[in-house]
Amino acid sequence: MTLKGRKILIGITGSIAAYKIPLLIRLLKKAGAEVKVIMTEAAVDFVTPLTVSTVSGYPVYIDPYDKRTGNWNSHIELAGWADVFLIAPVSANTLAKMANGFADNLLMTTYLAARCPVFFAPAMDLDMFNHPTTQKNIEVIGTLGHRLIESREGELASGLTGPGRMEEPERIFEIIHEYFYSEARFEDFKVLITAGPTYENIDPVRFLGNYSSGKMGFALTEAMSKNGAKVTLISGPVHLATPAGNIERIDVISSEEMYEACMKEADNSDIIIMAAAVADFRVENYQGSKIKKSSDTFNLKLIQTPDILRDLGQRKKPEQIIVGFALETDNELDNAKAKLQNKNIDIIVLNSLRHKGAGFATDTNKITILDRNGAVREYEMKSKSKVADDIVAYISDFLKQKK
C-alpha cells in the first residue's frame, strides 16, 4: 500500500530532533504522500526552512503573515487540507501549549483548528521529559484523542542516556503508514462499546460503585474509530473527554440505565464490546432523603442488577460479534472460559489484579484474550492505547476466520 493522495501536515518545534524530520519527509514523499510543513520560530534554529521546503516541495509556513511574499497563511486552510497532522518533534514548551489551548503562533492556531487525526512525538532531555508537568501534559493531550508516538530511551543530545529521545523517522513513517492501512479495517461497521463504572444510588448523596476509570473503554473507542468504525460509546460516570472520530456518546449512571441503553443500541451493532465495570448489585430500597446516622450500624439489602452481557448473548444475531471482559483475582483462566461459554459470547478479555499496573485506574494493562474457538493469547504489559490496538487486531483476525 502506498500513501498516494494522502495529505500530511507536519509541525516542527524547537528541539534538536528536528534535524531528523527531512528524512521522514523524504520517506513520506517516496511513498506518494503530499507533505506540507509548519515550523515554529524556535525550530528554525535547528533545521533550515530551505532544507525542509526542498525535500517537501512546498514553501515552509512559519508566520501567519509572510512579509517576504505578502501572503496570508491561513491556519484554517492548512488544518482543513490535512488528512493527518503530525507534530514532531514536540518540545516541552509546545506540549504545554497543546495541553492548555494556547494560540500564540501559526502551529498552535492550526492545531486548534485541526479536525483530522493528530499524532505527536515528544523529544527533550530526560529531566524535562520526566518532570511531572511534562508527563501530565502528555496525558492531557492523550485524553483529547490525539495519538502519542512514544519517546524512546537512548543517548540524548546532552550526552545523558534515558527517556525523551524522539522515535526514529523510519518508525514514525511506519506508524503513519499503519494508520492509513488500518483506518478502513472496520469501515461500514457499527460498534457498540461500554466503558467506566456504574453508580447505584443508596440515597441522594451516597452510592455503591467501583474504581473503574473508563480508560480501557475509551481507548477501545478511539482504536475502533481510527479503524473506520462508527462507534456508539455508552459511558458510566467518568472524567474523560470523548475521543476524536465518528463517535456518538451516551452518558449513563446506573446499571439499569446502561442496560436500557445497550438493549436499545444492540440490534443496530455489528460488534459489541462490553468494557464497562457494571455493578453486580444495587440496594433494594432507594431512600429519597439523606439517611441520617442513628446507630452504630446500618444494614443495606442488596439485590442483583440486570446481567447485560448475558442478555446480549441470548439475543445475539448470528453475524454479531460480542466481546466481554473478565476481571479476576483467582482461577483466572477457568473463570474466563466459563464466562465465555455461559454468556454465549465470542471473545473475552481477561484481566488479573495479580499483575501490578493492570486493572482499574491505571494507564497500563496486561491481558489474555480467549475466544470461542479455543484460542488463548497472552500479551505483555502495555499502555491501554496499545492494548486497545491489540484487541481491535484480534477482533479483525477473528472476523476473518469466521468468514
Steps between C-alpha positions, in 0.01 A plus 500: 500500500628846410411837645408641162251783536541524877556849635726522803564820691810501722566744782864540606584661835820608673678176577833362381309201361368733228802402290340158447183633339635552145566124485144433613368736234700318233357166612146635488554660160655183362185313605289748301377736772473877473677670788471855627693632798442761769800605707515700820755780526704286740504210251680719244805493729528122460415437132479755218173574321693472172589137575143415601338673203744331262412148615126571540451690175291767675588829666544473876240679711634687803293814561133575431617785276797445268670838464718376215211409272219701651295179531268419787550144625157388612506256791144400408601401147808312621299307758229419246753383241654225712393137528743466792676760711834380641679722751857378531715564683283649774693707752397531865387855424268392219367209708393753763334717236315204348375385840372846589372629166750781439472672161811715477649380171397353166566144612274531803213675320513228234505231768193649666318511167590144397221246467720226359687246717796655684818306577764647731856386571661661808877558504706659778765426760414238760451733798260717302323190372467349848376822659147453641360790297631353175353159581170662596492695174561183298215331686265795444576508127430127484157547658417739216514205262842577353744217430825494693810375321689401812854618559777246525778455748846560360789740469387863506657815362614596851711186516270347760316175439132453580145569381413795278661395172260550210396185319708443187367634166471150352271388785293820486453433128382145584253635756350743249495228234330258742239763583396542137511123450279428800260792478260307273526167687154548656354739247118463483501319838284626784666434834346528845746550788430539870746664738549608858319405821136521598381673815208346691335763716433433868355843571540844333862532619637143521554219252656160445773507236842371396841634401461479122636811326362420154846530341490156337157552345594845374825366353296234318262768376790698356658188347176389333431850373846536346438165330198645321214385723197703599507469878225538757666547839285438806693637795446491871610797713861579403720805457616434144452697179340326204770393251506659156321314223160373391377444855161543668525513877218405736559577868334286765537462875337179623511141381133526411564801277793319335282193447227701330750684278675176398175322415391796289825519304593130476283402203665764281854396595732266312748476786429544873788554744397495865793668675296667774526385862129468568394461863373152587272625778287799590305590813149359512341814644633836391454770763369827356647703787847495646538218751583639844739333740280353771701204629843337485393265221292529185390211281453512126309231315649447154339340197655399168516745214405396144761280333564704187758267343282191555194661346698631203637149448151352507373736231822499294456485125703243303708768330570699819825488696481554876811565708487478877749585774587298809685651795611213722706444813494118518475214248520759227504283188235257625267782598554677167429181302182442700383856440575469128274196477228597745444844353497373137761748384779474245806653667594576859781725621644386832657737751661380820543724801805289589705704251619837629406771251196314365133551580314809617626860494835422335649615168626150423342157474601137457247277328435151376246456220292186461246420230226246439724305262727407789783743427686658793746784442696672778642850460770698680430801721430801273340841501123475473507662156727222374289237678200641315687464170572136588134433576385665177754298301380181671137577410604561139681164485203325662266644237726373222490149648124519534467571129 
